[in-house]
Amino acid sequence: MILEEKYILSNGIEIPKLGLGTWFINDKDAGQAVKDSAKIGYRHIDTAQAYENEKGVGNGIRACGVKRTDMFVTTKLAAEVKSYKEAVASIDGSLKRLGLDYIDMMIIHSPKPWAKFHEDDHYFDGNREAWKALEEAYKGGKLRAIGLSNFEKADIDNILEICTVKPMVNQILAHISNTPKDLIRYCQEKGILVEAYSPFAHGVLMKNQEVIEAAKKYDVSVPQLSIRYCLQLGLLPLPKTANPAHMKNNADVNFEISEEDMQSLKNMEHIKDYGEASMFPVYGGKSS
């Protein structure tokens, strides 16, 4: 069962192979989503400062009935935090809002502030400062693992050149029809686990006829096919839902996609229209 399987991060820490994403789950509903997921068997919850639901997620972690040491909680340093001082305060802010003694993993949400996501400045100095703060919190026991999100090769290299602790993950947009093969390969060569957010392309794959047909072939749902696809690429998918029925469905992925079908899904025409989500920078939008 996938909920019992784990990857091992470069520092030896185990991380469950499937996580629950909480983007767009508001703070008052986040606790229930965490409790419902824990009941089903999820042990990996992904939140962020930008989601404004850390308090609810923390409440759910404490109330879910599962030992704290058996739950893996990730949060993200806001994309706008690009100084050492701000990052230190920001890490402590997350610990306080979550109400936890430690966070399993904290990652830099983006190499650039959201409003500047498509501009040329890589904020190399600011990311190094933020990384220094994450390293200190990691060495001080506040964080069990640290990593990146939305980082391209140049952004990763900027951190690798100065770090004393290597990034353990890079969380990126990856799904059927959008598989950044070179970036994934580069991360994996560097011992960085790739996490895949929006594995269903923010719901757009549900309407894609080619994907629907592929799912039918295996007698599974489009979300199940999408999650299995990520897993077979060695990625860690983070499907977002507050619906317990969807949580169960997403975790029922005990099947294998053939190599031939993997190749055709990998080479599918790239989705450019993410519907309403297209306004967000990670889907091509120009503002935060």
C-alpha beads as a LAMMPS data file, in Angstrom:
LAMMPS data file: protein, C-alpha beads

288 atoms
287 bonds

1 atom types
1 bond types

-500.0 500.0 xlo xhi
-500.0 500.0 ylo yhi
-500.0 500.0 zlo zhi

Masses

1 110.0

Atoms # bond

1 1 1 0.000 0.000 0.000
2 1 1 1.457 3.322 -1.117
3 1 1 0.622 5.085 2.169
4 1 1 3.066 2.770 3.941
5 1 1 5.892 3.244 1.440
6 1 1 8.677 5.791 1.923
7 1 1 11.530 7.468 0.127
8 1 1 14.767 8.108 1.998
9 1 1 16.096 11.664 1.834
10 1 1 19.811 12.349 1.393
11 1 1 20.210 12.840 5.161
12 1 1 18.671 9.418 5.908
13 1 1 15.257 10.734 6.984
14 1 1 12.248 8.760 5.725
15 1 1 9.451 10.615 3.925
16 1 1 6.120 8.997 2.926
17 1 1 5.852 8.533 -0.865
18 1 1 2.426 10.201 -1.063
19 1 1 1.515 13.455 0.639
20 1 1 -1.650 15.464 1.160
21 1 1 -1.451 18.948 -0.351
22 1 1 -3.421 21.696 1.423
23 1 1 -3.298 24.639 -1.003
24 1 1 -6.731 26.342 -1.120
25 1 1 -7.927 24.531 2.027
26 1 1 -8.778 27.360 4.395
27 1 1 -7.498 27.480 7.954
28 1 1 -10.784 26.469 9.604
29 1 1 -11.144 23.374 7.371
30 1 1 -7.477 22.329 7.330
31 1 1 -7.581 20.590 10.715
32 1 1 -10.454 18.326 9.641
33 1 1 -8.714 17.529 6.343
34 1 1 -5.600 16.460 8.270
35 1 1 -7.654 14.323 10.681
36 1 1 -9.577 12.672 7.837
37 1 1 -6.381 11.941 5.913
38 1 1 -4.658 10.497 8.994
39 1 1 -7.631 8.179 9.565
40 1 1 -7.245 6.876 5.997
41 1 1 -3.519 6.312 6.553
42 1 1 -1.826 9.467 5.274
43 1 1 1.267 10.396 7.261
44 1 1 2.583 13.275 5.125
45 1 1 0.986 16.733 5.111
46 1 1 2.198 19.637 2.958
47 1 1 1.370 23.255 3.807
48 1 1 2.997 26.688 3.382
49 1 1 3.069 30.112 4.946
50 1 1 1.391 31.413 1.789
51 1 1 -1.573 29.031 2.224
52 1 1 -2.478 30.780 5.514
53 1 1 -3.605 27.479 7.038
54 1 1 -0.598 26.467 9.160
55 1 1 -2.585 26.931 12.382
56 1 1 -5.351 24.622 11.165
57 1 1 -2.851 22.045 9.907
58 1 1 -1.065 22.083 13.289
59 1 1 -4.374 21.637 15.119
60 1 1 -5.122 18.635 12.909
61 1 1 -1.690 17.097 13.525
62 1 1 -2.143 17.353 17.280
63 1 1 -5.737 16.056 17.228
64 1 1 -5.456 13.278 14.623
65 1 1 -4.622 10.510 17.089
66 1 1 -1.377 9.570 15.336
67 1 1 1.940 9.883 17.165
68 1 1 3.722 13.119 16.214
69 1 1 6.832 11.179 15.253
70 1 1 4.789 9.190 12.726
71 1 1 3.552 12.305 10.908
72 1 1 5.674 14.172 8.357
73 1 1 4.844 17.890 8.123
74 1 1 6.251 20.179 5.436
75 1 1 5.834 23.938 5.285
76 1 1 7.361 26.589 3.061
77 1 1 9.202 29.841 3.631
78 1 1 7.222 32.563 1.867
79 1 1 8.580 33.388 -1.601
80 1 1 9.072 37.043 -0.603
81 1 1 11.439 36.209 2.291
82 1 1 14.890 36.938 0.885
83 1 1 16.991 38.012 3.859
84 1 1 18.590 36.071 6.698
85 1 1 16.863 38.078 9.419
86 1 1 13.421 37.748 7.833
87 1 1 13.951 34.034 7.258
88 1 1 14.895 33.383 10.896
89 1 1 11.747 35.187 12.086
90 1 1 9.684 33.437 9.431
91 1 1 10.821 29.942 10.481
92 1 1 9.958 30.707 14.115
93 1 1 6.607 32.121 12.951
94 1 1 5.737 28.812 11.259
95 1 1 6.687 26.813 14.350
96 1 1 4.450 29.029 16.460
97 1 1 1.468 28.900 14.075
98 1 1 1.758 25.138 13.644
99 1 1 2.132 24.756 17.416
100 1 1 4.802 22.096 16.934
101 1 1 8.170 21.553 18.615
102 1 1 9.782 20.854 15.239
103 1 1 8.884 20.819 11.546
104 1 1 9.818 17.746 9.512
105 1 1 10.749 19.778 6.460
106 1 1 10.836 23.429 5.478
107 1 1 11.505 24.572 1.935
108 1 1 11.931 27.887 0.115
109 1 1 8.626 28.287 -1.735
110 1 1 10.111 29.997 -4.771
111 1 1 13.490 31.404 -5.831
112 1 1 11.698 34.646 -6.725
113 1 1 8.912 36.593 -5.018
114 1 1 5.617 35.688 -6.724
115 1 1 5.111 39.149 -8.199
116 1 1 8.574 38.873 -9.838
117 1 1 8.297 35.188 -10.830
118 1 1 8.738 35.781 -14.572
119 1 1 11.447 38.453 -14.276
120 1 1 15.155 37.841 -14.885
121 1 1 16.491 38.512 -11.380
122 1 1 17.166 35.143 -9.678
123 1 1 17.571 36.677 -6.186
124 1 1 20.735 34.617 -5.740
125 1 1 21.942 36.552 -2.672
126 1 1 18.528 36.515 -1.012
127 1 1 18.150 32.770 -1.521
128 1 1 21.583 32.164 -0.024
129 1 1 20.562 34.189 3.035
130 1 1 17.290 32.290 3.366
131 1 1 19.194 29.007 3.000
132 1 1 21.623 29.987 5.736
133 1 1 18.675 30.496 8.092
134 1 1 17.199 27.115 7.122
135 1 1 20.561 25.414 7.693
136 1 1 20.853 26.949 11.162
137 1 1 17.322 25.886 12.092
138 1 1 18.092 22.400 10.757
139 1 1 21.310 22.126 12.769
140 1 1 19.446 23.487 15.805
141 1 1 16.829 20.736 15.638
142 1 1 13.898 22.937 14.627
143 1 1 13.741 21.293 11.186
144 1 1 14.470 17.648 10.290
145 1 1 14.989 18.343 6.586
146 1 1 15.292 21.372 4.291
147 1 1 14.724 21.913 0.613
148 1 1 13.562 23.998 -2.313
149 1 1 10.500 24.585 -4.462
150 1 1 10.157 25.889 -8.025
151 1 1 13.975 26.083 -8.316
152 1 1 15.517 25.771 -11.785
153 1 1 19.056 24.445 -12.365
154 1 1 20.732 27.874 -11.954
155 1 1 18.853 28.457 -8.688
156 1 1 19.838 25.020 -7.370
157 1 1 23.492 25.547 -8.333
158 1 1 23.474 28.862 -6.466
159 1 1 22.617 26.986 -3.251
160 1 1 24.894 23.999 -3.914
161 1 1 27.889 26.355 -4.289
162 1 1 27.598 27.676 -0.725
163 1 1 25.630 25.181 1.331
164 1 1 26.920 23.141 4.246
165 1 1 23.682 21.092 4.119
166 1 1 22.473 20.067 0.664
167 1 1 18.823 20.592 -0.316
168 1 1 16.909 17.342 0.172
169 1 1 13.953 18.053 -2.129
170 1 1 12.832 20.314 -4.950
171 1 1 9.061 20.627 -5.159
172 1 1 7.987 21.492 -8.713
173 1 1 5.016 21.537 -11.057
174 1 1 5.101 18.077 -12.658
175 1 1 2.255 16.105 -14.175
176 1 1 1.230 14.208 -17.303
177 1 1 1.809 16.642 -20.219
178 1 1 4.254 18.729 -18.163
179 1 1 7.247 16.640 -17.162
180 1 1 10.409 18.794 -16.947
181 1 1 12.689 15.850 -17.727
182 1 1 16.020 17.725 -17.640
183 1 1 15.294 19.383 -14.296
184 1 1 14.059 16.102 -12.788
185 1 1 17.157 14.272 -14.027
186 1 1 19.452 17.010 -12.690
187 1 1 17.846 16.944 -9.240
188 1 1 17.999 13.164 -9.065
189 1 1 21.679 13.183 -10.105
190 1 1 22.347 15.575 -7.204
191 1 1 20.499 13.358 -4.716
192 1 1 17.562 15.772 -4.503
193 1 1 14.132 14.112 -4.322
194 1 1 11.603 15.717 -6.677
195 1 1 8.145 16.353 -5.253
196 1 1 5.320 16.894 -7.747
197 1 1 2.661 19.440 -6.850
198 1 1 -0.559 19.720 -8.863
199 1 1 -0.225 16.144 -10.174
200 1 1 -3.645 16.537 -11.868
201 1 1 -2.645 19.884 -13.464
202 1 1 -5.043 21.721 -11.150
203 1 1 -7.874 19.530 -12.439
204 1 1 -7.250 20.180 -16.135
205 1 1 -6.206 16.558 -16.797
206 1 1 -9.711 15.433 -15.773
207 1 1 -10.998 16.930 -19.033
208 1 1 -8.205 15.651 -21.287
209 1 1 -9.530 12.933 -23.599
210 1 1 -6.158 11.241 -24.098
211 1 1 -5.632 10.944 -20.338
212 1 1 -9.238 9.810 -19.773
213 1 1 -8.728 7.006 -22.315
214 1 1 -5.436 5.954 -20.710
215 1 1 -7.128 5.802 -17.280
216 1 1 -9.969 3.686 -18.716
217 1 1 -7.424 1.208 -20.086
218 1 1 -6.217 0.511 -16.531
219 1 1 -9.731 0.767 -15.043
220 1 1 -8.635 3.606 -12.756
221 1 1 -9.561 7.268 -12.268
222 1 1 -7.599 10.106 -13.894
223 1 1 -6.192 11.116 -10.465
224 1 1 -5.040 7.528 -9.846
225 1 1 -3.328 7.387 -13.247
226 1 1 -1.703 10.785 -12.600
227 1 1 -0.371 9.779 -9.189
228 1 1 0.922 6.434 -10.462
229 1 1 2.655 8.269 -13.334
230 1 1 4.555 10.479 -10.876
231 1 1 5.500 7.533 -8.670
232 1 1 6.884 5.556 -11.608
233 1 1 9.125 8.529 -12.425
234 1 1 10.485 8.415 -8.868
235 1 1 8.604 11.582 -7.870
236 1 1 6.628 12.253 -4.706
237 1 1 3.101 13.411 -5.640
238 1 1 1.194 15.886 -3.451
239 1 1 -2.469 15.784 -4.517
240 1 1 -4.608 18.448 -2.842
241 1 1 -8.054 17.567 -1.488
242 1 1 -10.221 18.017 1.592
243 1 1 -12.587 15.248 0.437
244 1 1 -12.044 11.903 2.264
245 1 1 -13.439 9.893 -0.701
246 1 1 -10.871 11.546 -2.984
247 1 1 -8.111 10.941 -0.419
248 1 1 -8.946 7.204 -0.479
249 1 1 -9.128 7.098 -4.268
250 1 1 -5.798 8.933 -4.617
251 1 1 -4.079 6.374 -2.390
252 1 1 -5.419 3.343 -4.281
253 1 1 -2.675 3.114 -6.893
254 1 1 -1.646 -0.535 -6.745
255 1 1 -1.199 -0.974 -10.501
256 1 1 1.582 -0.491 -13.036
257 1 1 1.574 1.719 -16.136
258 1 1 3.356 -0.025 -19.032
259 1 1 6.622 1.455 -20.295
260 1 1 4.975 2.166 -23.642
261 1 1 2.130 4.098 -22.021
262 1 1 4.596 5.931 -19.738
263 1 1 6.453 7.150 -22.828
264 1 1 3.306 8.407 -24.544
265 1 1 2.108 10.152 -21.364
266 1 1 5.577 11.699 -20.937
267 1 1 5.512 13.042 -24.478
268 1 1 1.928 14.295 -24.491
269 1 1 1.365 17.794 -25.817
270 1 1 2.038 20.345 -23.101
271 1 1 -1.022 21.884 -21.441
272 1 1 -0.828 25.653 -21.666
273 1 1 -4.263 26.571 -20.336
274 1 1 -4.817 25.840 -16.652
275 1 1 -8.264 27.434 -16.634
276 1 1 -8.918 29.705 -13.654
277 1 1 -5.560 28.708 -12.161
278 1 1 -3.730 30.276 -15.131
279 1 1 -3.580 33.550 -13.175
280 1 1 -1.065 32.017 -10.722
281 1 1 2.628 32.511 -11.551
282 1 1 3.459 28.782 -11.420
283 1 1 0.891 28.168 -14.173
284 1 1 2.120 31.041 -16.315
285 1 1 0.301 33.991 -14.726
286 1 1 2.100 37.297 -14.419
287 1 1 1.071 38.391 -10.935
288 1 1 0.745 36.839 -7.500

Bonds

1 1 1 2
2 1 2 3
3 1 3 4
4 1 4 5
5 1 5 6
6 1 6 7
7 1 7 8
8 1 8 9
9 1 9 10
10 1 10 11
11 1 11 12
12 1 12 13
13 1 13 14
14 1 14 15
15 1 15 16
16 1 16 17
17 1 17 18
18 1 18 19
19 1 19 20
20 1 20 21
21 1 21 22
22 1 22 23
23 1 23 24
24 1 24 25
25 1 25 26
26 1 26 27
27 1 27 28
28 1 28 29
29 1 29 30
30 1 30 31
31 1 31 32
32 1 32 33
33 1 33 34
34 1 34 35
35 1 35 36
36 1 36 37
37 1 37 38
38 1 38 39
39 1 39 40
40 1 40 41
41 1 41 42
42 1 42 43
43 1 43 44
44 1 44 45
45 1 45 46
46 1 46 47
47 1 47 48
48 1 48 49
49 1 49 50
50 1 50 51
51 1 51 52
52 1 52 53
53 1 53 54
54 1 54 55
55 1 55 56
56 1 56 57
57 1 57 58
58 1 58 59
59 1 59 60
60 1 60 61
61 1 61 62
62 1 62 63
63 1 63 64
64 1 64 65
65 1 65 66
66 1 66 67
67 1 67 68
68 1 68 69
69 1 69 70
70 1 70 71
71 1 71 72
72 1 72 73
73 1 73 74
74 1 74 75
75 1 75 76
76 1 76 77
77 1 77 78
78 1 78 79
79 1 79 80
80 1 80 81
81 1 81 82
82 1 82 83
83 1 83 84
84 1 84 85
85 1 85 86
86 1 86 87
87 1 87 88
88 1 88 89
89 1 89 90
90 1 90 91
91 1 91 92
92 1 92 93
93 1 93 94
94 1 94 95
95 1 95 96
96 1 96 97
97 1 97 98
98 1 98 99
99 1 99 100
100 1 100 101
101 1 101 102
102 1 102 103
103 1 103 104
104 1 104 105
105 1 105 106
106 1 106 107
107 1 107 108
108 1 108 109
109 1 109 110
110 1 110 111
111 1 111 112
112 1 112 113
113 1 113 114
114 1 114 115
115 1 115 116
116 1 116 117
117 1 117 118
118 1 118 119
119 1 119 120
120 1 120 121
121 1 121 122
122 1 122 123
123 1 123 124
124 1 124 125
125 1 125 126
126 1 126 127
127 1 127 128
128 1 128 129
129 1 129 130
130 1 130 131
131 1 131 132
132 1 132 133
133 1 133 134
134 1 134 135
135 1 135 136
136 1 136 137
137 1 137 138
138 1 138 139
139 1 139 140
140 1 140 141
141 1 141 142
142 1 142 143
143 1 143 144
144 1 144 145
145 1 145 146
146 1 146 147
147 1 147 148
148 1 148 149
149 1 149 150
150 1 150 151
151 1 151 152
152 1 152 153
153 1 153 154
154 1 154 155
155 1 155 156
156 1 156 157
157 1 157 158
158 1 158 159
159 1 159 160
160 1 160 161
161 1 161 162
162 1 162 163
163 1 163 164
164 1 164 165
165 1 165 166
166 1 166 167
167 1 167 168
168 1 168 169
169 1 169 170
170 1 170 171
171 1 171 172
172 1 172 173
173 1 173 174
174 1 174 175
175 1 175 176
176 1 176 177
177 1 177 178
178 1 178 179
179 1 179 180
180 1 180 181
181 1 181 182
182 1 182 183
183 1 183 184
184 1 184 185
185 1 185 186
186 1 186 187
187 1 187 188
188 1 188 189
189 1 189 190
190 1 190 191
191 1 191 192
192 1 192 193
193 1 193 194
194 1 194 195
195 1 195 196
196 1 196 197
197 1 197 198
198 1 198 199
199 1 199 200
200 1 200 201
201 1 201 202
202 1 202 203
203 1 203 204
204 1 204 205
205 1 205 206
206 1 206 207
207 1 207 208
208 1 208 209
209 1 209 210
210 1 210 211
211 1 211 212
212 1 212 213
213 1 213 214
214 1 214 215
215 1 215 216
216 1 216 217
217 1 217 218
218 1 218 219
219 1 219 220
220 1 220 221
221 1 221 222
222 1 222 223
223 1 223 224
224 1 224 225
225 1 225 226
226 1 226 227
227 1 227 228
228 1 228 229
229 1 229 230
230 1 230 231
231 1 231 232
232 1 232 233
233 1 233 234
234 1 234 235
235 1 235 236
236 1 236 237
237 1 237 238
238 1 238 239
239 1 239 240
240 1 240 241
241 1 241 242
242 1 242 243
243 1 243 244
244 1 244 245
245 1 245 246
246 1 246 247
247 1 247 248
248 1 248 249
249 1 249 250
250 1 250 251
251 1 251 252
252 1 252 253
253 1 253 254
254 1 254 255
255 1 255 256
256 1 256 257
257 1 257 258
258 1 258 259
259 1 259 260
260 1 260 261
261 1 261 262
262 1 262 263
263 1 263 264
264 1 264 265
265 1 265 266
266 1 266 267
267 1 267 268
268 1 268 269
269 1 269 270
270 1 270 271
271 1 271 272
272 1 272 273
273 1 273 274
274 1 274 275
275 1 275 276
276 1 276 277
277 1 277 278
278 1 278 279
279 1 279 280
280 1 280 281
281 1 281 282
282 1 282 283
283 1 283 284
284 1 284 285
285 1 285 286
286 1 286 287
287 1 287 288
